[in-house]
Amino acid sequence: KDAFAAKAKADGIEVEFLDAKNDGNMQIDQLNEAISSGASAIILLAADGSSIVKTIEKANDAGIPIITVNRSVAGGKVLRAYSDDVEAGRMQGEYMASHLPPNAKIVYLQGDETQSSAVGRWEGFKAACLDKRPDIRLLSFVDAGWSKAEALKTMMLWMNMFPEINGVVAGNDEMALGAIAALKGANRLNGCLVSAVDATPAGLAAVEAGEMAQTVKQDAKAQGEGALTLAEGFLKGNPPSGDLAIPFTSITADNLAQVK
């Protein structure tokens, strides 16, 4: 949002920000309001990628371009400034496959399973790690809803169930940080590789401290600026021909200094 707002101000484009507080029904109302007010373009971070489709189609009928960021939607005509979440999972999988010991035992903390980003990250990880290293055993898999508190609680349960855990793979930094807190509290972090996604300040600090082995940077700044670039194409009468893909970056202790 900050990157989007800064570029819009620099380019002289007026923007109204509406926050649905992750409430799908509220967002439908807000989208209807934007359509009726004759918005020139709508940038959408979907709270619910399914329920919003009919309203997106209403915007399509009104000739208002919709550009989505971060989360996919299940229908309607949209352009995306996005990062491929399967790629993030693949980067996690490749790292873990090359660093876990033989016959390693791991657990997986998935984000909200109703969101395509969570599913894509899991699919990418599975293909790059579990499918390539059949000796690695997945002890348990839980939807922890992107939540640090839920991940901490789940990790405490897992440590009671499993005497040996060699790796924790999480769909975002927050869940990884919750798992790390539980592991540290039980003195079981040493020798356990933790991988996550987002490269938040707290996630980068955990990599720097040697507590998190890897985080995968999702370039939110580039997504925000990219969404505005797509919108500007419509505003200037030069509609973009397709989506704008923003790459992920794998961050470990080896390249932390270059990307911070």
Phi, psi and chi 1 to 4 in degrees:
 res  aa     phi    psi   chi1   chi2   chi3   chi4
   1 LYS       -  -44.9  177.8 -172.1  171.5 -174.7
   2 ASP   -61.1  -42.8  -69.7  -16.5      -      -
   3 ALA   -65.5  -41.5      -      -      -      -
   4 PHE   -61.9  -47.4 -177.3   93.0      -      -
   5 ALA   -63.0  -41.0      -      -      -      -
   6 ALA   -64.9  -43.3      -      -      -      -
   7 LYS   -68.6  -38.2 -178.5  169.5  170.1   57.2
   8 ALA   -62.8  -42.9      -      -      -      -
   9 LYS   -62.8  -43.9 -176.3  176.9 -179.8 -179.5
  10 ALA   -63.6  -33.9      -      -      -      -
  11 ASP   -92.3    0.6  -66.5   -2.6      -      -
  12 GLY    72.6   32.3      -      -      -      -
  13 ILE  -106.4  129.9  -65.3  174.3      -      -
  14 GLU   -81.9  129.1 -176.4 -178.6  -17.9      -
  15 VAL  -128.5  136.7 -178.8      -      -      -
  16 GLU  -111.2  125.8  179.9 -178.2   -0.1      -
  17 PHE   -97.8  131.4  -69.3   96.9      -      -
  18 LEU  -122.2  129.2  -58.8  170.6      -      -
  19 ASP  -111.7  113.2 -178.1    3.6      -      -
  20 ALA   -86.6    0.7      -      -      -      -
  21 LYS    52.2   39.9  -55.4 -172.1 -172.3  -51.2
  22 ASN    62.0   23.8 -145.1   32.5      -      -
  23 ASP  -101.5  113.2 -178.4  -38.0      -      -
  24 GLY   -61.1  -39.9      -      -      -      -
  25 ASN   -67.7  -41.0  -69.8  -34.4      -      -
  26 MET   -63.5  -37.6 -175.4 -172.6  -63.2      -
  27 GLN   -68.3  -36.3 -169.5  167.8   65.7      -
  28 ILE   -60.2  -44.2  -72.5  170.1      -      -
  29 ASP   -60.8  -42.7  -69.2  -18.2      -      -
  30 GLN   -66.0  -38.9  -70.1  176.2  -16.3      -
  31 LEU   -66.7  -40.9 -160.0   56.0      -      -
  32 ASN   -61.2  -39.9  -81.7  -40.7      -      -
  33 GLU   -63.3  -42.7  179.3 -174.0  -33.0      -
  34 ALA   -64.8  -38.6      -      -      -      -
  35 ILE   -65.8  -46.7  -65.9  166.3      -      -
  36 SER   -68.3  -26.3   62.7      -      -      -
  37 SER   -84.3   -3.4   68.2      -      -      -
  38 GLY    76.6   40.5      -      -      -      -
  39 ALA   -57.5  144.4      -      -      -      -
  40 SER   -76.0  -30.4  -59.8      -      -      -
  41 ALA  -160.3  154.6      -      -      -      -
  42 ILE  -127.7  126.1  -63.9  169.8      -      -
  43 ILE   -98.5  127.6  -47.0  -61.0      -      -
  44 LEU  -124.2  122.8  175.6   67.3      -      -
  45 LEU  -105.2   99.7  172.0   58.7      -      -
  46 ALA   -69.1  128.1      -      -      -      -
  47 ALA   -74.9  -37.8      -      -      -      -
  48 ASP  -139.6  113.0 -176.3  -37.8      -      -
  49 GLY   -71.6  -11.6      -      -      -      -
  50 SER   -98.8  -50.9  -61.5      -      -      -
  51 SER   -67.1  -20.8   66.2      -      -      -
  52 ILE   -81.5  -10.7 -160.0   75.0      -      -
  53 VAL   -59.6  -46.0  169.5      -      -      -
  54 LYS   -61.6  -34.5  -74.1 -173.6  177.7  178.8
  55 THR   -74.4  -34.4  -40.7      -      -      -
  56 ILE   -61.6  -42.9  -69.2  173.4      -      -
  57 GLU   -63.2  -33.1  -69.2  171.2  -17.7      -
  58 LYS   -64.4  -41.1 -176.2  176.9  174.6 -177.8
  59 ALA   -65.1  -40.4      -      -      -      -
  60 ASN   -56.8  -45.7  -66.1  156.5      -      -
  61 ASP   -64.3  -29.9  -68.3  -19.5      -      -
  62 ALA   -84.1   -2.2      -      -      -      -
  63 GLY    76.2   21.9      -      -      -      -
  64 ILE   -99.1  118.2  -59.5  172.4      -      -
  65 PRO   -67.0  139.8   19.9  -27.9      -      -
  66 ILE  -114.6  127.8  -60.1  -90.9      -      -
  67 ILE  -118.9  123.1  -66.3  125.4      -      -
  68 THR   -99.6  147.7   61.6      -      -      -
  69 VAL  -126.8  145.3  -69.9      -      -      -
  70 ASN    70.4  -50.2 -168.0 -100.4      -      -
  71 ARG  -117.8  142.0  -61.7  176.5 -174.2  171.3
  72 SER   -83.4  162.8  -61.6      -      -      -
  73 VAL  -121.4  158.7  -67.3      -      -      -
  74 ALA   -87.9   -2.2      -      -      -      -
  75 GLY  -178.5 -175.4      -      -      -      -
  76 GLY    82.3  167.2      -      -      -      -
  77 LYS   -97.4  114.9 -176.4 -179.2  177.8 -177.3
  78 VAL  -138.1  160.5  -58.3      -      -      -
  79 LEU  -111.0  154.5  -76.9 -179.1      -      -
  80 ARG  -124.6  136.8  -57.7  178.5  -64.4  161.9
  81 ALA  -106.0  102.3      -      -      -      -
  82 TYR  -143.4  162.8   78.1  108.9      -      -
  83 SER  -117.2  138.1  -62.9      -      -      -
  84 ASP   -76.8  108.4 -177.4   -3.2      -      -
  85 ASP   -64.2  -25.4  -70.5  -74.3      -      -
  86 VAL   -62.1  -35.7  174.7      -      -      -
  87 GLU   -63.9  -40.7 -179.8 -168.7    2.6      -
  88 ALA   -61.7  -45.8      -      -      -      -
  89 GLY   -63.4  -37.5      -      -      -      -
  90 ARG   -62.5  -41.9  176.6 -174.8   59.4   75.9
  91 MET   -62.6  -39.6  -72.0  179.3  172.9      -
  92 GLN   -63.3  -44.3  -71.4 -176.6  -74.5      -
  93 GLY   -63.6  -42.3      -      -      -      -
  94 GLU   -64.8  -40.4  -71.3  175.2  -10.4      -
  95 TYR   -64.9  -48.1  179.4   86.0      -      -
  96 MET   -67.7  -38.4  -64.0  -59.6  -93.6      -
  97 ALA   -62.8  -32.7      -      -      -      -
  98 SER   -89.8  -12.2   62.9      -      -      -
  99 HIS  -116.3  -17.7  -71.4   83.2      -      -
 100 LEU   -75.5  145.7  -75.0  168.1      -      -
 101 PRO   -73.0  167.1   28.0  -35.5      -      -
 102 PRO   -56.9  141.0  -23.8   33.5      -      -
 103 ASN    60.0   32.3  -55.8  -51.3      -      -
 104 ALA   -65.4  152.3      -      -      -      -
 105 LYS  -116.0  125.9  -61.6  175.3  175.9   66.3
 106 ILE  -131.5  164.6   68.4  167.2      -      -
 107 VAL  -127.8  157.0  -69.3      -      -      -
 108 TYR  -129.5  126.9 -169.4   94.7      -      -
 109 LEU  -104.9  108.5  -68.8  158.3      -      -
 110 GLN   -91.9  150.1 -174.0 -175.3   37.0      -
 111 GLY   -73.4 -170.6      -      -      -      -
 112 ASP   -57.0  115.0 -177.3  -14.7      -      -
 113 GLU   -68.2  -11.1   65.1 -176.6    1.0      -
 114 THR   -80.5   -8.4   66.8      -      -      -
 115 GLN  -103.1  134.8  -65.0  176.5    8.5      -
 116 SER   -62.3  -29.1   59.7      -      -      -
 117 SER   -62.5  -41.9   54.7      -      -      -
 118 ALA   -65.6  -43.7      -      -      -      -
 119 VAL   -66.5  -42.7  175.5      -      -      -
 120 GLY   -62.6  -41.2      -      -      -      -
 121 ARG   -64.7  -39.6  -69.7  174.0 -168.2 -174.8
 122 TRP   -65.5  -45.7  157.7 -110.9      -      -
 123 GLU   -62.2  -41.6  -70.7  174.9  -12.6      -
 124 GLY   -64.4  -42.0      -      -      -      -
 125 PHE   -64.0  -47.1  170.0   75.6      -      -
 126 LYS   -58.9  -44.9 -179.7  178.7  179.0  -64.2
 127 ALA   -65.3  -38.6      -      -      -      -
 128 ALA   -86.5  -20.6      -      -      -      -
 129 CYS  -117.8  -67.3 -177.8      -      -      -
 130 LEU   -64.6  -37.7  -61.1  179.6      -      -
 131 ASP   -73.3  -24.5  -67.1   -9.9      -      -
 132 LYS   -93.1  -25.5  -61.0  -79.7  179.9   66.5
 133 ARG  -123.6   80.4  -73.8  -89.1  -47.4  -93.4
 134 PRO   -64.1  -13.2   19.0  -30.1      -      -
 135 ASP   -74.3  -21.4   62.1  -58.4      -      -
 136 ILE   -76.3  128.6  -65.5  174.5      -      -
 137 ARG  -105.5  123.4 -178.7 -178.8  168.9 -163.4
 138 LEU   -85.2  108.2  179.7   65.8      -      -
 139 LEU   -73.1  -40.3  -62.7  173.4      -      -
 140 SER  -161.4  154.8 -168.6      -      -      -
 141 PHE  -139.3  123.0  171.6  107.3      -      -
 142 VAL  -136.0  140.4  164.2      -      -      -
 143 ASP   -80.8  109.1  177.5  -16.2      -      -
 144 ALA  -103.5   10.8      -      -      -      -
 145 GLY    59.8   31.2      -      -      -      -
 146 TRP    67.6    8.1  -51.5  115.7      -      -
 147 SER   -95.8  129.0  164.9      -      -      -
 148 LYS   -62.6  -44.5 -178.2  177.1 -178.6  178.6
 149 ALA   -64.5  -42.0      -      -      -      -
 150 GLU   -66.2  -39.4 -169.2   64.5   29.2      -
 151 ALA   -65.7  -40.8      -      -      -      -
 152 LEU   -61.1  -45.9 -170.9  151.4      -      -
 153 LYS   -62.8  -43.3 -175.9  172.9   70.0  175.0
 154 THR   -64.5  -42.1  -59.5      -      -      -
 155 MET   -64.4  -37.4 -163.4   70.1 -140.7      -
 156 MET   -63.5  -40.0  -69.5  177.7   70.5      -
 157 LEU   -64.2  -44.8  176.1   65.6      -      -
 158 TRP   -61.7  -39.8  -81.5  -21.4      -      -
 159 MET   -65.2  -29.6  -72.2 -171.4  -62.5      -
 160 ASN   -73.1  -29.6  -73.7  -32.6      -      -
 161 MET   -84.1  -35.9  -65.8  170.4   60.3      -
 162 PHE  -121.9  116.1  -52.5  118.0      -      -
 163 PRO   -69.3  -19.8   22.1  -31.6      -      -
 164 GLU  -133.0  122.1 -177.9 -176.5    2.9      -
 165 ILE  -132.4  115.7  -61.3  174.9      -      -
 166 ASN   -93.8  -16.9  -52.1  113.7      -      -
 167 GLY  -155.9  145.2      -      -      -      -
 168 VAL  -125.0  124.5  176.9      -      -      -
 169 VAL  -114.3  126.7 -178.1      -      -      -
 170 ALA  -125.0  145.9      -      -      -      -
 171 GLY   -72.7  -16.0      -      -      -      -
 172 ASN  -152.1  168.7   73.3  -18.7      -      -
 173 ASP   -62.6  -40.5  -77.9   -8.3      -      -
 174 GLU   -57.3  -46.9  -77.4  -66.7  -73.2      -
 175 MET   -65.0  -38.9  -67.6 -171.3  -66.7      -
 176 ALA   -63.1  -40.2      -      -      -      -
 177 LEU   -66.4  -35.8  -67.6  166.2      -      -
 178 GLY   -63.5  -43.5      -      -      -      -
 179 ALA   -63.7  -41.2      -      -      -      -
 180 ILE   -62.0  -42.0  -73.0  168.5      -      -
 181 ALA   -60.2  -41.8      -      -      -      -
 182 ALA   -67.3  -43.3      -      -      -      -
 183 LEU   -63.3  -43.1  -72.7  161.4      -      -
 184 LYS   -63.1  -40.8  -74.5  171.9   69.7  175.5
 185 GLY   -62.6  -29.4      -      -      -      -
 186 ALA   -98.8    5.7      -      -      -      -
 187 ASN    58.2   41.4 -160.5   28.3      -      -
 188 ARG  -123.3   12.1  -73.0 -178.9   57.4  174.8
 189 LEU   -74.4  -36.3 -178.9   57.9      -      -
 190 ASN   -60.1  124.2 -171.6   30.8      -      -
 191 GLY    88.5    0.6      -      -      -      -
 192 CYS  -111.2  118.1 -177.9      -      -      -
 193 LEU   -81.7  130.8  -66.9 -179.5      -      -
 194 VAL  -119.2  127.8 -179.8      -      -      -
 195 SER  -124.5  141.2  169.7      -      -      -
 196 ALA  -146.8 -175.5      -      -      -      -
 197 VAL  -134.1  140.7  178.0      -      -      -
 198 ASP   131.5  -32.8  -79.7  -18.2      -      -
 199 ALA    55.0   47.0      -      -      -      -
 200 THR   -68.9  163.7   60.6      -      -      -
 201 PRO   -53.5  -41.2  -29.9   37.1      -      -
 202 ALA   -68.2  -36.3      -      -      -      -
 203 GLY   -67.0  -43.2      -      -      -      -
 204 LEU   -64.2  -37.4  -66.9  173.0      -      -
 205 ALA   -64.3  -35.9      -      -      -      -
 206 ALA   -69.0  -35.7      -      -      -      -
 207 VAL   -65.6  -44.3  172.9      -      -      -
 208 GLU   -62.0  -35.0 -170.3  168.2   21.8      -
 209 ALA   -80.5   -4.6      -      -      -      -
 210 GLY    79.5   13.6      -      -      -      -
 211 GLU   -92.3  -30.4  -64.6  173.6  -10.2      -
 212 MET  -114.3  129.1 -167.4 -174.2  -64.2      -
 213 ALA   -75.7  -34.5      -      -      -      -
 214 GLN  -154.0  141.8  175.8 -161.0   36.6      -
 215 THR  -133.4  147.9 -175.3      -      -      -
 216 VAL  -108.3  119.9  178.4      -      -      -
 217 LYS   -77.1  122.2 -179.4 -179.2  180.0 -179.1
 218 GLN   -96.9  120.6  178.1  170.9 -151.3      -
 219 ASP   -82.8   83.6 -165.0  -19.8      -      -
 220 ALA   -62.9  -36.5      -      -      -      -
 221 LYS   -60.5  -46.8 -179.5  175.4 -176.2  -71.0
 222 ALA   -67.1  -34.1      -      -      -      -
 223 GLN   -64.8  -45.0  -75.8 -173.1   12.0      -
 224 GLY   -63.1  -47.3      -      -      -      -
 225 GLU   -65.1  -37.2  -68.1  171.7  -12.6      -
 226 GLY   -65.4  -38.1      -      -      -      -
 227 ALA   -61.7  -41.1      -      -      -      -
 228 LEU   -68.7  -38.2 -171.8   66.9      -      -
 229 THR   -58.9  -42.8  -63.4      -      -      -
 230 LEU   -63.9  -45.0  -69.2  173.7      -      -
 231 ALA   -61.6  -40.8      -      -      -      -
 232 GLU   -62.1  -32.2  -75.6 -178.0  -48.3      -
 233 GLY   -59.0  -43.9      -      -      -      -
 234 PHE   -67.2  -42.5  -71.1  104.9      -      -
 235 LEU   -63.6  -31.2  -58.5 -178.1      -      -
 236 LYS   -96.3    8.1  -65.6  173.1 -179.7  176.4
 237 GLY    77.3   19.2      -      -      -      -
 238 ASN  -128.5   71.2 -175.2   25.4      -      -
 239 PRO   -56.8  134.5  -21.5   32.3      -      -
 240 PRO   -65.4  151.0   20.7  -29.9      -      -
 241 SER   -87.8  -15.1   57.6      -      -      -
 242 GLY  -168.3 -175.6      -      -      -      -
 243 ASP   -66.3  163.7  -63.0  -24.6      -      -
 244 LEU  -117.4  110.4 -172.3   59.7      -      -
 245 ALA   -89.9  130.2      -      -      -      -
 246 ILE  -111.4  119.4  -47.7  -64.7      -      -
 247 PRO   -73.2  153.2   25.2  -32.4      -      -
 248 PHE   -86.0  163.9  -77.1   95.9      -      -
 249 THR  -134.4  127.4  -55.6      -      -      -
 250 SER   -79.0  128.7  174.0      -      -      -
 251 ILE  -119.8  124.4  -61.1  173.8      -      -
 252 THR  -131.2 -177.9   64.7      -      -      -
 253 ALA   -58.2  -27.8      -      -      -      -
 254 ASP   -67.4  -34.6  -68.0  -20.1      -      -
 255 ASN  -121.1   11.6   66.4  -23.3      -      -
 256 LEU   -56.6  -42.9  179.7   64.6      -      -
 257 ALA   -61.9  -32.6      -      -      -      -
 258 GLN   -76.7  -26.9  -72.0   98.7  -50.6      -
 259 VAL  -105.9   -9.9  -64.6      -      -      -
 260 LYS   -71.2      -  -81.4 -168.8   71.4  174.9
